[in-house]
């Protein structure tokens, strides 16, 4: 089995995310702190279920990941911050807190 996967209910989840997109954007504006679980993993990032928002799909892309950081595994609990909304595919873009901590440690900050 590949280390990369799609969320188990990918097509159904996408339909629910689209149906609730306006409410999701209102409930999770840029800057909102979130927590959730990694539900899918691809070379370009990880898909997240966001706690308290069953119809929202989060995506933490590697473009927000610092060099030498690790991509979290499926099932891992994560937290982070909403950095944007992708209207074309109804995804909440997230920068993971671990990635910010990793950047700070590389800069010598506690």
C-alpha positions in Angstrom: 0.0 0.0 0.0 1.2 3.5 -0.8 1.9 6.0 1.9 -0.3 8.4 0.1 -4.1 8.2 0.3 -7.3 10.0 -0.4 -10.0 10.5 2.3 -12.2 7.3 2.4 -15.3 9.2 1.6 -13.7 11.7 -0.9 -16.6 12.2 -3.3 -19.2 12.3 -0.6 -17.1 14.7 1.5 -16.6 17.0 -1.4 -20.3 17.2 -2.0 -21.0 18.0 1.6 -18.2 20.6 1.7 -19.7 22.3 -1.4 -23.2 22.3 0.1 -21.9 24.0 3.3 -19.2 26.2 1.8 -20.7 29.6 2.6 -21.4 28.5 6.2 -17.9 27.1 6.5 -16.2 30.3 5.4 -18.3 32.3 7.8 -17.5 30.0 10.7 -13.8 29.6 9.9 -12.4 33.0 8.8 -8.7 33.5 8.1 -6.8 33.6 11.4 -9.1 31.0 13.1 -7.2 28.4 15.2 -8.4 24.9 14.3 -7.7 21.3 15.4 -8.4 18.1 13.6 -7.3 14.8 12.2 -5.3 13.9 9.1 -7.8 12.0 6.9 -5.8 11.8 3.6 -2.2 12.3 2.5 -0.8 13.3 -0.9 2.6 14.5 -2.1 1.2 18.1 -2.1 -0.1 18.0 1.5 -2.6 16.5 3.9 -6.4 16.6 4.1 -7.9 17.3 7.4 -11.2 16.8 9.2 -11.7 19.9 11.3 -13.1 19.3 14.8 -16.6 20.7 15.2 -17.1 21.2 11.4 -18.0 17.8 10.0 -18.6 19.1 6.5 -15.4 21.2 6.2 -12.3 19.8 4.4 -9.0 21.3 5.5 -5.9 21.1 3.4 -2.4 21.8 4.7 -0.2 22.1 1.6 3.6 21.5 1.5 3.9 25.1 0.2 3.2 26.2 3.8 5.6 23.5 5.2 9.1 24.5 6.2 12.1 22.7 4.7 13.0 19.6 6.7 9.6 19.3 8.4 7.6 16.1 8.1 4.2 15.6 6.6 1.9 14.2 9.2 0.5 10.7 8.8 -3.1 9.7 8.4 -4.8 9.5 11.8 -2.5 12.0 13.4 -4.1 14.8 15.4 -3.0 18.3 14.3 -3.7 21.9 15.0 -3.1 25.1 13.0 -4.4 28.3 11.6 -6.8 29.0 8.7 -4.7 30.9 6.1 -7.1 31.1 3.2 -10.2 29.6 1.5 -10.1 27.9 -1.9 -13.5 28.6 -3.4 -12.9 26.5 -6.5 -12.7 23.2 -4.5 -14.3 24.3 -1.2 -11.2 23.7 0.9 -10.0 25.5 4.0 -6.3 26.1 3.6 -4.4 25.6 6.9 -0.9 26.2 8.1 -0.1 23.6 10.8 1.1 24.7 14.2 3.9 22.2 14.2 5.2 23.8 11.0 5.3 27.2 12.7 7.1 25.7 15.7 9.6 24.1 13.3 10.3 27.4 11.6 10.8 29.1 15.0 13.3 26.5 16.2 15.3 26.9 13.0 15.5 30.7 13.7 16.6 30.0 17.3 13.4 31.1 18.9 11.9 29.1 21.8 
